[in-house]
Amino acid sequence: MRTVYIVSGPAGVGKSTTSSALVKALESSAYISGDAVHDMHVSGQQKPWESESEVTLI
């Protein structure tokens, strides 16, 4: 069984810091930034505030 942790919150609250610490504490783990996911669009990016599918992906 695999576990996925999603760390979310507003800018500046420590998401990256917390995620980095989690990766170091867990064996066989990886950190995938939200920015990397944001750039994985197949059919082009849209403005998140104008697209329900964009918000769902993020």
N, C-alpha and C positions, 0 to 999 in steps of 0.2 A: 504494500500500500504506500502511496506517495502523498505528501502533504504540500500544499501550496499556501504560502502566506502572502496576503495582499496588504500592503501598508499604504494607507491613504490619509490625506489631510491637507490643510492649506499650506502655502509656502512658508518655510522658516520654522516649522515645528519639530524638525529632526527626523523626517522620514528616511533620508539617505543615511544618516548616522545610525539610526536604529536598524535599518536593513543591513548595513555593513557589519554591525555587531552580531546580528542574527546569523549571517553567512559564516562568520568566523566561529561562532559557537556550535554550528551544526555540521555534522560530517556529511560529505558528498552533497554540498549545496551550491547554489548559484544565485547571483543577483542580476535581475533583468530590470533595467530602469524603465520607468514609464515613457521616457523620451524615445527609447528604442522601440517600444510597442507602438507609439504614436507614428513612427516612421514606417510601419509595416503595411501600409495601405495598398491594396491591390488595384482599386479603381480610383485612386486619387484622394487627396485630403480635402476635407471641408472644414469650415469654421465650426468648432464644437458647439457654440451657442446657436448655430443655425441648423444643426443636424442631430437628430435623435440617434442615428446609427453611430455617429462619431462619439457621442457621450457614452453609448453602450460599450464601444470598443475600449475606450479609456477607462 
